[in-house]
């Protein structure tokens, strides 16, 4: 009788390496490992050999970078999403893509379950499982860190390292980097370890080696760099006149932004599961893209359309953060976002200097800015009669005057 098949989201780190072996033993199942290449760079080296050596029957290592950029990063940035005013959602937006592909593999392989190494305290467990529920409700989900027998066997990293050594699982666990990282095309995050103390200074000179995608702003070039970013319908299509795919745009912006120390964020955020956590993020390319997109919108978006879309930013960002990418409400907001972006076309010029992204010009063939109307000098178009403002103000002041009169009479 054929064994049950389980598809495991596999990174090759200590946790998922141990989980792979543990799942195989505990469930007497065939384990199919899956790794999504979404921009981890050299972190993927040697994964196939390691997964097979650890006990996987096969491993998928799928290059999803282009899909990630075009179908996840770009639509999210069109919305202007920013979680709690700081976080550009680098980890959050990657999880639905990983889970989507894991579901596809599970169906192709005839698997009955998927598994992940997310802990019971984090957001990722929710993101993976909500995506699976939306796309493949027939699949069961195994989350070892939520299972009592797993936690009893592995109360700490020492036990996991011992288990790995016993079973000949090659892992690298070191006290030299006492924090966890998550890297993809949009960002890299750092959390836990010494970062769990919010008073710990992650920007100190002694911690410069922690950062991967950017130099410290004080170490960035002393000469500013100008960058022209061309948009079509809310998406970047060219940098400095060179046409690029979304993937090429993200890779190029990351390199340029990182050189200038752009995109570092250190914040305490509110997790969906109820606790606060401290995270340090590097998002050089995303920070440039976010700033340029907003600048392009300022010239080309209708005021009330912009304000309506902006009223939904917090909701949209929270949906992404909490794992509801494939939920109907996110798709509904996305439809409004797409409509709002139809005229977000033109070129933004930015000045990059020591961690700062500064506007240096914006132009568009569909600009809504008319200098003849906005001028403080005589309006040659006669489109705006300053005298009309008196009636406009009187009408808007009416309810304030009525309210004030009522309160004054009540206090006599």
N, C-alpha and C positions, 0 to 999 in steps of 0.2 A: 504494500500500500504506500502510495507516494506521501512523503512528509509534507506537513504544512509549510508554506512559504511566508516569510516575513521580510518586508523591505525596510531596511534601517537607514535613516539619515546619518551618514558616516563622515566624520571630519578627520579621523586618524589620530585624534588626541587621546589622552589618557581615558577620559570618560567613555567615548564611543567605542574605543578599542576593547575596553573591559566589557562594555554592554554587549558588543557583538558576540564575544565568547560566552558570556553569561546567558544570553538569549538562546544560543544554540544548545547549551547544556540543559537549561531549565525547561525549554519548550520542546526539546528534541526536534527542532525545526531546521529547515534550510534557510539560511540567512543570505539575502541579497543586499549587498551594500550599495548605497547611492551617494555620490558626491556631486554637488552642483558647482561647476566652475563659474563663479560670479565675480571673479576678480581678486582671488586670494593670492595670486602670483605664485611664488615658490613654495607656498604652504602645501601645494598639491603634489610636490615631488615625492615619488616613491609610494604613493597611496595604494596603487593597484597591488603591488607585491605585498605590502603590509596587510591589506584587507584579506587577501587570499591566505596568507600565512596565519592570520588570526582565526580563520575558519569560515570565511564567506565562500559561498559556492561560486559567486561571480560578483563583479562590481561594475557599476555604471559610473563613469566620470564624464558628465555632459557639459559641454561649453555652452552656457546660457547667457553669456555676457551681452551679446547683441539684443537678445530678447529682454533681458533685464533693463537695459538702457532704453529701448524703444517702447516697451509695453508696460513698464512699471515706473521707472525713474521719470521719464518725460511726462506721462499723464499726471503724476503726482505734483511735479513742479508747475505744470499748467494751473493747478489749483491754488498755488501759493501756500501749500501746507507747511506749518511750522508748529511743532508740539510744545506747548507751554512756553511759547515765545523764544525758544532757543534751539530745540532739537530738530534737525532736518531729516529724521526718521530713517537713517541709513540701515540699521538692522531691521527695523519694522517692515520696510518695504520689500526686503529680500525674502522674508519667510513665506509669503503666499506663493511666490514663484517656486521656491524649493518644494513646498508641499504639493503644489500643482503637478510638478514633474514626478514626484514620488508616487502620487496617485496614478499617474499614467503608466509608470513602470509596474506598479502593483497589478494593475488590470492586464497589462501585456504579459506578465509572468504568471498570472493566475494566483497571486498571493491573496491571503485572507486578512492580512493585518499589516499595518505599518508601525514603525517604532522610532522613537527619537530619544536623544539624551538630554533634553531640557529638564531643568530641575522643577520641583513643585513650588518654588518660590518666585519663579520668573515669569516674564511675559511670553516667551517663545512657545511654551507648552500650549498656551491659548491660541497663538497665531497658527501653529501647525494644525491643531485639532479643529479649529473653526473652519479653516480652509478645507480640510478633509471632509468635514460634515457638509459643507456646501457643495463639494464636487463629487464625493463618493461616500454617501452615508452608509453604504453596505459594508465598508471596511471597518474593522475594529482597530483600535489604537492601543499600543503598549507603551507606557511611560514608566520605565523601571524606577526612576527616582521617586515616584509616587507609591511604589509597592513596598510594603513593610519588610518583606523578606529580603529585598535588595538593600534597603537602608540598614538592616541589621547586619548583613554581611559586609557592607562597606560604609561604616560610620564616618570614615575620613579618608583622605588621600593616601595615607600610609598603607591602609588595607588594600586599596586599589593597586598601588604600586607593587605590593607583595604578591597580589593575585596575578598581575601581569608578568612578574618575574617567574612565578611558578609555572605559568602556562607558555612561557617563551614569547610573550607579546612584546615587541620592541616599542618602548615608549620613552619619551624624554620628559621628565618631570624635574624641575629645578627650582631652588629657592632664589636664583638670580633674578627671576622675573615673577615676583609674587603677586600677579594679577592675571586676569583672563582677558583675551582679546577676541574681537570678531571683525574680520576684514572683508570688504567687497569693493565693487567698482565705485560705490558712492562714498564710503567712509571706512574708518577703522575705529572701533570702540575699545575702551579700557575700563575694567571694573573689578571689584572685589580686591582682596589682599590689602595692601596699605591704603588703597583708595577708599576703603570703607570708613576711614576717618575723614569727615568733611573739612577738618582743619589742616589736613595734610596738603602741602603746597605742591601740586603736580607741575607747576610752571617753574619751579626752582631750577637753578643751573645744574644741581646734582641729579635731576631727573630728566635731563635732555635726551638721554639714551632711550627712554621709553617710547618716544614718538617715532613714527614710521613714514608718514606721508608728507610731513612739513618740517621745515626748520623753525627754530624759535624766531619770532618777529625781530628781535634785536640782532639776530645773525643773518637776516635777509639782506639782499643787495642794497647798497646805499643809493642806487639809481632806480627811480620809479620806472615801471613798464606800462605802456599803453596797449590796450587790447580792444579791437573792434569785434563785436559779436552781432551776427546777423540772424534775425528771427523771421520765421514764416508761420503764421497762425499759432503763435505761442511757443514754438519749438526753435531751438538753435539749429541752424543749418550750415553755418559757415563761421570760421574764426579768421580774422585778418584777411578776408577775401577768399580763403581756401574752403571749398565745399567739403563737408564731413558728414559721416553717419553719426547717429546718436552715440554709439560706442566710441568712435574716434573723438567726438566732442568731449566726452567725460574723461577719457584718458589724457587728452591734451590739457584740459582745464585743471585736472589734478596735478599734472607736472608743473604747469605755470603757477598755480596757486600755492602749491607746496614750496616752490622756490622762494616765494615771497612771504612765507609764514602765515598764510591765510587759512581761516576755517577752524581754529581751535575753540572748543567749547568745554567748559567744566561746569556741571550743573547737578543739582539734586532734583530728581524728577519723581513723579507719582506713578508707580506701576499700577497696572490694571488690577492686579491681585490684592492691592490695598496698602502696600508698604511704600515708603520712600526709598530710593536708591541713588547712589552717587555714580555718575558716569562722566568719563572724559572722552571727547570725540575729536577726530580730525576729519573735516569734510572740506578740503580745499576747493575742488571743482564745483561741488554743490553750492558752496557759499557764493562763488562768483556767478553761477547760473541763477541762483535765487535773486541776487541783487540786480543783475542785468534784466531779468524777466520783469521784475517790479518796475524798473525804470522804463522799459518798453511799454508796459501797460499804462503808465502814467500819461503817455502821449497819445495813446490810441484807443483806450477803452472809454466808453460812455460812463459818465459819473455814476448814475444809479445802477447800471449793470455791475460796475466795480464794487459799489457799496453792498449790493446784494450778494455778490460772490464772496466778498470779504466777511460778511456776516456768517458764512458757512465754513470759513477756514478752520476755526477751532473744532467744529463738529467733524469735518473731513479728516483733520489731523488725528483726532482722537480715534476715529474709526480705523485708520491705518495703524496707529499705535496699538490698538486693542485687538487687531487681527481680523477686522471685518472687511477686508479688501473685496471679497466676493459677495458681500451682503447687498441686498437690493437697495438699501438706502445710500450706500457709497456709489453704486452705479447710477442712481438717480441724480445725486449731486454732480457726478462726473458728466452727465449729459448737459447739465446747466453750464458747467465749466467749459465744455467743448464749444457751446454756443457763444460764450463770452470771449473766446480766443480767436474768433474768425478774422478780426482785424488787427491782431497783435503781431504786426509785421513791420520790419524796419531794422535799423542798426543802432546799437548802443555802444558808446565808447567809454571804457573804464580805465582808471588809473590805479595801478596796484603798487602798494608801497608799505613794507614792514607790517604786515598783518591787516592792512586796511584796503578796502575796496571802495573807491570813490568815483562818482559819476563825472564824466568828462565830455559828455555830449550825447544827444539822441536825435534821430531823424527818422521820418517814415513817409512813404507815399500816401498813407491814409491817416496822417496826423489830424487830430481834432483840435490842435492848438492853432489859433489864428492870431498872429501878432498884431494885426490891424485892429482886432476887437479888444485884445488884452492890453494894448498900449495905454500908457498914462497920458499920451499926447492926443491930439485930435484924431477921431476915428474916421478914416476916409470912407469906410463902408456904410456908415450911419446905421449899423446893425444894432447898436446899443445906445439908448437914450438914457443918460445918467439921471434925468429927472424921473424916469419910471421907477427908480429904486425907492422913492419916497412912498408910493402906494404899496409896493412890495413889503416894505418894512412895517407900514401901518397895519396891513393885514396879518402879518406874522406876530405883531405885538399885541393884537387885540385880546387874545386869550390871557396873555400875561397881565394886561391892565385890569381885566375883569377879575382875575384871581387875586391880584394885589388889593383891589378895592374891597372884595369880600373879606379878606383877612384883616384889613385895616378897620373895617366897620365892626368886625367881631371882637377886636381887641380894645374898642373904646369903652 
